[in-house]
Amino acid sequence: MKVGFIGCGNMATAIINGITSNNVINGEDVYAFDIYAPATEKLKESLNINVCNCEKDVVSSSDIIFLAVKPNIQASVLNTIDGEIGDKLLISIAAGKTIDFIESNLKCKAKIVRVMPNINAKVSEAISAYCFNDLVNDEDKNNVELLLNGIGKVLCLDESFFPLFGVIGGCGPAFAYMFIDAMARAGVKNGMKKSDALMIAAQTVLGSAKMILESDEHPWQLIDNVCSPGGTTIEGVTSLQADGFESAIHNAVDKALDKDKKL
């Protein structure tokens, strides 16, 4: 399997690093082009990928092509590669660009997958959603999941839910960072070094997320498991509830979703 990347910004670089370091494919099977040459040269030095001279070279050399350019130039790039795509699989990671938009900017009938990864791809712990058009077959879907599993976990999702996924999966890391930092600052307030408090808070959230993903128990059952009668945890939990913790999260999601609709 030969995988191409048109555009090598932060997300494309994270995907390339993830799929090669996790042995999904070898660097020699990656083909990339970016108008900013140092982006691809750096990947060639570290992973021995193939650097292409233009967008068309990426398409002709690859079986699967990640279209990882900025949304505002995607239409132009699609026009450039239109005649080269054939039966190859085109994966777009451009935010906000729907499958209908991609199809409307191509004269050819292409197999198209839309993917939305998140920033945690940088540490191979992303959650990525994907959807596809009618030309995509089961083998294509398997290949998409194989590649995306190289940077974390993957979910097939109806495209109508992509704006909401963009908030929960895309904005969510920032919300989680805020919670971790708030916990750490509370530690500092009570006399602990920030570095120690930050490590404790971050590892606690990491482990708690792993518990939810790997346990069959509902999150509230896990909460109850930690809350001893009359103990410190239930005191903190009821304080969070009284201060509107859950409502604040709901409001943040709703506000971000409303903003997305206006963009």
Secondary structure, 3 states (H helix, E strand, C coil): CCEEEECCCHHHHHHHHHHHHCCCCCHHHEEEECCCHHHHHHHHHHHCCEECCCHHHHHHHCCEEEECCCHHHHHHHHHHHHHHCCCCEEEECCCCCCHHHHHHCCCCCCEEEEEECCHHHHHCCEEEEEEECCCCCHHHHHHHHHHHHHHEEEEECCHHHHHHHHHHHHHHHHHHHHHHHHHHHHHHHCCCCHHHHHHHHHHHHHHHHHHHHHCCCCHHHHHHHHCCCCCHHHHHHHHHHHCCHHHHHHHHHHHHHHHHHHC
